[in-house]
Amino acid sequence: MGFSGFVGIDFGTTNSAVAIADERGEVALVPLAGAPHWRTVLYFEPGGGLTAGGPAIARYLETEGEGRLIQSIKSHLASAAFSRTVIFGRRWQIEDMIAAYLRQIRAAAPFELGTRAVVGRPVRYWGADSPDDDARAVARMRDALGKAGFDDVVFEYEPVGAAARYAARLDRDEQIVVADFGGGTTDFSVVRVPGGTVLATGGIGVSGDAFDARVIDAIVAPALGRGTRYRGEMGAEAPVPAWLYGHLRRWHYLSFLKDEATLRLLARVAQGALEPARIDRMIRLIDDDLGLVLHRAVEGAKVRLSTRDADRVALDAIELDLPITRDGFEGWLAPDLEAIDAVLDDVLARAGVAAADIDRVFATGGTSLVPVVQRRLAARFGADKLVGGEELTSVAWGLAARARQVFG
């Protein structure tokens, strides 16, 4: 007997989840090796081993990072400049990496997922500056899904999926804003529910990863040598190249920083460094493939600042121990928060509604839990209108409900 469920796939920058609806409309998350969601990571080992999601992180820690951890694959989809990378002598197209991840999702599910699905997409892909960029991202994602066995695919905006999840709780009509704060993008939609009429959508490639990057810029990069100088072969002083630290600030750039040319450059810098301990930290971070550990330390401090006024970003492996305050963190985020607010202004204007006309704001995605994000939403709409929950899985739930509508 063939597969008869309706599948929704939320392939996220940081986390991914899958849900399934049955013929009666009942929706449930699909456990992935027992977990409700997976980190969107792939771990490649020198001998050819490949794991994804939670098992990939476990394997990375078990092997002490001897392989290569690829993170935030979704952030490359719109880029014309990036299409492939070489991993242990093999060329990998971005579509093939995503397909490999999706095949592991299939294998981790407790039952066959079939060939059709509603798949989430951001209102604006990270780095998509034109319609051509957006079309490239969708085409690559469709190709990857096909290679993973999903050959009947409908794309749906991720905030629309979240709206469907929220609407399932209602016994009345409402006009809502869905605020989807993901790892790579922030999306807003004004939606009438439960009917699902979308009045306007908008998005920006700024969210949780960008917030982490602000911490990297402000306190981590200087501790690893940014802003310091070194003496070259002729004895002349020069600044340590700033572009190295641009690569440090995002997961998916850091994953590709470990190459021979960069390591040779750092070796030259280390020979003449005026502050050698800082450059040594940077080299060890790259050599030992500590990107995941570093970003976990940053993310952990960010999360703890939700309930504390001060914390520390600590990474014992490279003797890193840096103080951080909530006030400082929120100050660093000011440009990002203003850019996010401008998108929300535009979405409300195009929907033809004022903040006072909104019944509820459904905030989803892990970054929606950052206190300054919640305060800004509350200041605009009123704290009593803010609702949330299931921050990492609501989109997948709603996409499965949409799949039943589309394919049922």
C-alpha positions in Angstrom: 0.0 0.0 0.0 1.4 3.4 -1.0 2.1 6.4 1.3 -1.1 8.4 2.0 0.0 11.2 4.3 0.7 14.8 3.5 4.2 16.0 4.3 5.4 19.5 5.2 9.2 20.2 5.2 10.7 23.2 7.0 14.3 23.2 5.7 15.8 26.0 7.8 19.1 27.8 8.0 19.8 26.6 11.5 17.1 24.0 12.2 14.9 21.7 10.1 11.7 19.9 10.9 9.1 17.6 9.2 5.5 17.2 9.9 2.7 15.0 8.4 -1.0 15.4 8.2 -3.4 12.5 7.7 -6.7 12.3 5.8 -8.7 13.6 8.8 -6.5 16.7 9.1 -4.6 15.5 12.2 -1.0 16.8 12.1 2.0 15.5 14.0 5.7 16.2 13.9 7.8 13.4 12.4 10.5 12.3 14.9 13.9 12.3 13.3 16.0 9.7 15.1 13.7 10.4 18.0 14.1 14.2 17.9 11.4 16.8 17.0 13.8 18.8 14.8 17.4 18.6 13.6 20.2 21.1 13.2 20.8 21.8 9.5 24.3 20.5 9.3 26.3 17.8 7.5 29.4 16.2 8.7 31.9 14.7 6.2 34.6 12.3 7.4 37.9 11.7 5.6 37.0 8.0 4.9 33.8 9.0 3.2 31.3 8.8 6.1 28.5 11.3 6.0 25.9 12.1 8.7 23.3 14.9 9.1 21.4 16.7 11.8 21.7 15.7 15.4 23.8 12.6 14.6 26.2 14.8 12.6 26.9 16.9 15.7 27.3 13.9 17.9 29.7 12.3 15.3 31.6 15.6 15.0 32.2 15.7 18.8 33.0 12.0 18.9 35.8 12.3 16.3 37.0 15.6 17.8 36.3 17.5 14.6 38.7 15.5 12.3 36.2 15.8 9.5 34.4 18.8 8.0 31.2 20.3 9.4 29.1 22.2 6.9 26.5 24.5 8.4 23.8 26.9 7.2 23.7 25.4 3.7 20.5 27.2 2.9 22.3 30.6 3.1 24.1 29.7 -0.2 21.1 29.0 -2.3 20.6 32.4 -3.8 24.3 33.1 -4.4 25.6 33.1 -8.0 29.2 33.2 -6.7 28.9 29.9 -4.8 27.8 26.6 -6.4 30.2 24.0 -5.2 33.0 23.1 -2.8 35.6 20.4 -2.6 35.5 18.2 0.5 38.2 15.5 0.9 38.9 15.5 -2.8 35.3 15.3 -4.0 33.4 18.2 -5.6 30.0 18.8 -4.0 27.3 20.9 -5.7 25.1 22.8 -3.2 22.1 20.9 -4.5 23.9 17.6 -3.8 24.7 18.6 -0.2 21.1 19.6 0.4 19.9 16.4 -1.2 22.2 14.4 1.0 20.7 16.1 4.1 17.2 15.4 2.9 18.0 11.7 2.2 19.2 11.4 5.8 16.0 13.0 6.9 14.1 10.3 5.1 16.3 7.6 6.7 15.7 9.1 10.2 11.9 9.2 9.8 10.1 6.1 11.3 8.1 5.6 8.1 8.4 6.4 4.4 7.7 10.0 3.5 6.6 9.6 -0.1 7.3 11.7 -3.1 5.2 14.9 -2.6 5.5 17.7 -0.1 4.8 21.3 0.7 8.2 22.9 1.4 8.8 26.1 3.2 10.7 29.0 1.7 11.5 32.4 3.2 9.9 35.5 1.8 13.4 36.6 0.8 16.2 34.1 0.7 19.4 35.2 2.5 21.6 37.2 0.0 18.8 37.4 -2.7 19.1 40.9 -4.0 17.1 40.4 -7.2 14.4 38.2 -8.7 17.1 36.2 -10.5 18.7 35.4 -7.2 15.4 34.3 -5.8 14.6 32.1 -8.8 18.1 30.6 -8.5 17.4 29.7 -4.9 14.1 28.1 -5.7 15.5 26.1 -8.7 18.4 24.8 -6.6 16.1 23.8 -3.8 13.7 22.0 -6.2 16.6 20.2 -7.8 17.8 19.1 -4.4 14.3 17.9 -3.4 14.0 15.9 -6.6 17.4 14.2 -6.0 16.1 13.3 -2.5 13.0 11.7 -4.0 10.5 14.5 -3.6 9.4 15.1 -7.2 6.0 16.7 -6.5 6.8 19.8 -4.6 4.9 23.0 -3.8 6.7 25.9 -2.1 4.9 28.0 0.5 6.1 31.0 2.5 7.3 30.0 5.9 5.3 32.6 7.8 2.2 31.3 6.0 3.0 27.9 7.4 3.3 29.4 10.8 -0.1 31.2 10.3 -1.7 27.8 9.6 -0.4 26.5 12.8 -1.7 29.4 14.8 -5.1 29.3 13.0 -5.6 25.7 14.1 -6.0 27.0 17.7 -8.8 29.5 16.8 -12.5 29.5 17.1 -13.0 33.0 15.6 -11.7 35.1 12.7 -8.6 37.2 13.4 -6.2 39.5 11.5 -2.7 38.6 12.5 0.9 39.4 11.9 3.1 36.3 11.7 6.7 37.3 12.7 9.1 34.5 11.7 12.5 35.0 13.2 14.7 32.3 11.8 18.4 31.7 11.7 19.1 33.5 8.5 16.0 35.5 7.7 13.2 37.4 9.3 9.8 37.3 7.6 6.5 39.1 8.2 3.1 38.3 6.9 -0.3 39.9 7.5 -2.9 37.1 7.3 -6.6 36.8 7.9 -7.2 33.5 9.7 -8.5 30.8 9.7 -9.1 31.4 6.0 -5.5 32.0 5.3 -5.9 35.2 3.1 -2.4 36.8 2.9 -2.6 40.6 2.7 1.1 41.3 2.4 4.5 39.6 3.0 8.0 40.9 3.4 11.4 39.6 4.5 15.0 40.5 5.2 18.2 38.4 5.4 18.8 39.4 9.1 18.0 37.3 12.1 19.6 35.0 14.7 22.8 34.4 12.8 23.2 38.1 12.2 22.7 38.7 16.0 25.5 36.2 16.7 27.7 37.9 14.2 27.3 41.2 16.1 28.8 39.4 19.1 31.6 38.0 17.0 32.4 41.5 15.6 32.3 43.2 19.0 34.2 41.0 21.3 35.3 37.7 19.7 37.1 38.9 16.6 39.3 41.4 18.5 40.3 38.6 20.9 41.4 36.6 17.8 43.5 39.4 16.3 41.3 41.7 14.4 42.6 45.2 14.5 46.2 44.1 15.4 49.3 44.4 13.2 52.2 42.2 12.1 55.6 42.7 10.5 56.1 41.3 7.0 59.2 39.8 5.5 60.8 43.2 4.8 60.0 44.4 8.4 57.2 46.8 7.4 54.1 46.7 9.6 50.7 45.9 8.2 47.2 45.3 9.6 46.1 41.7 9.9 43.7 41.3 6.9 40.2 42.2 8.0 38.5 39.9 5.5 39.5 36.9 7.7 37.2 38.1 10.4 34.3 38.7 8.0 34.5 35.0 7.3 34.5 34.3 11.0 31.2 36.0 11.7 28.9 33.5 10.0 28.7 29.7 10.3 28.6 29.0 6.6 31.6 31.2 5.9 33.7 29.7 8.8 33.0 26.2 7.4 34.9 27.1 4.2 37.8 29.1 5.8 40.0 26.0 6.4 42.0 26.0 3.1 45.7 25.9 2.3 45.9 29.5 1.1 44.3 30.9 4.2 46.4 28.8 6.5 49.6 29.9 4.7 48.6 33.5 5.1 48.0 33.0 8.8 51.3 31.4 9.2 53.0 34.4 7.7 51.0 36.7 9.9 51.8 34.6 13.0 55.6 34.9 12.3 55.5 38.7 12.6 52.5 39.2 14.8 52.8 42.1 17.3 50.1 40.3 19.5 50.9 36.6 18.7 48.6 35.1 21.3 45.6 36.5 19.6 46.6 35.2 16.2 47.5 31.8 17.7 43.9 31.6 18.9 42.6 32.3 15.4 44.9 29.6 13.9 43.8 27.0 16.5 40.2 27.8 15.9 40.6 27.1 12.2 43.0 24.2 12.5 40.9 22.4 15.1 37.6 23.1 13.3 36.1 24.8 16.4 33.5 26.7 14.5 30.6 24.8 16.0 32.0 25.1 19.5 32.6 28.9 19.1 29.1 29.6 17.7 27.5 27.4 20.4 29.4 29.5 23.0 28.1 32.7 21.4 24.6 31.4 21.1 24.6 30.1 24.6 25.6 33.5 26.0 22.9 35.1 23.9 20.3 32.8 25.2 21.4 33.3 28.8 21.2 37.1 28.4 17.5 36.6 28.0 17.3 36.1 31.8 20.6 37.7 33.0 22.1 41.2 32.8 25.6 39.8 32.1 27.3 36.6 31.0 30.5 35.4 29.3 31.5 33.9 25.9 34.0 31.2 26.9 35.9 28.7 24.8 38.4 26.8 26.9 40.1 25.1 23.9 41.6 28.5 22.8 41.7 30.2 26.2 38.8 32.5 25.3 36.8 34.1 28.2 35.0 37.3 27.3 32.5 39.3 29.3 29.2 40.3 27.7 26.3 42.4 29.0 22.7 42.5 27.9 22.9 46.3 27.4 26.0 45.9 25.2 24.4 43.1 23.2 21.2 45.1 22.6 23.2 48.1 21.5 25.1 46.1 18.9 21.8 44.9 17.5 20.4 48.4 16.9 21.1 48.5 13.1 19.6 45.0 12.6 16.5 45.8 14.6 16.0 49.1 12.7 16.3 47.2 9.4 13.8 44.6 10.6 11.4 47.3 11.8 11.6 48.9 8.4 10.4 45.7 6.7 7.5 45.4 9.2 6.6 49.0 8.4 6.5 48.2 4.7 4.4 45.0 5.2 1.8 46.8 7.3 1.6 49.6 4.8 1.2 47.3 1.8 -1.5 45.4 3.7 -3.3 48.6 4.3 -3.6 48.1 8.1 -2.3 49.9 11.2 -0.8 48.2 14.2 -4.1 48.8 16.1 -5.9 46.8 13.4 -3.9 43.6 14.3 -5.6 41.2 16.7 -2.6 39.0 17.4 1.1 38.8 16.6 2.3 35.2 16.3 6.0 35.2 16.8 7.9 32.0 15.8 11.5 31.0 15.4 14.2 30.8 18.1 15.2 34.5 17.7 11.6 35.6 18.6 12.6 34.7 22.2 15.3 37.5 22.4 14.0 40.0 24.9 14.7 43.1 22.8 12.8 41.5 19.9 9.8 40.9 22.1 10.0 44.4 23.6 9.9 46.0 20.1 6.9 44.0 19.0 5.2 44.8 22.3 5.9 48.5 21.9 4.3 48.5 18.5 1.3 46.2 19.0 0.9 45.8 22.7 2.2 43.1 24.9 -1.2 41.5 25.3 -1.3 40.8 21.5 1.9 38.7 21.5 1.6 35.0 21.3 4.2 32.2 20.5 5.1 28.7 21.2 6.6 25.8 19.2 9.2 28.2 18.0 11.2 25.6 16.1 8.4 23.4 14.8 5.3 25.6 14.1 6.3 26.2 10.4 6.6 22.5 9.7 3.2 21.8 11.3 1.6 24.4 9.2 3.2 23.2 6.0 1.8 19.8 6.6 -1.6 21.2 7.1 -1.2 23.2 3.8 0.0 19.9 2.1 -3.4 18.3 3.0 -5.1 21.3 1.4 -2.9 21.2 -1.7 -2.7 17.5 -2.3 -5.9 16.3 -0.6 
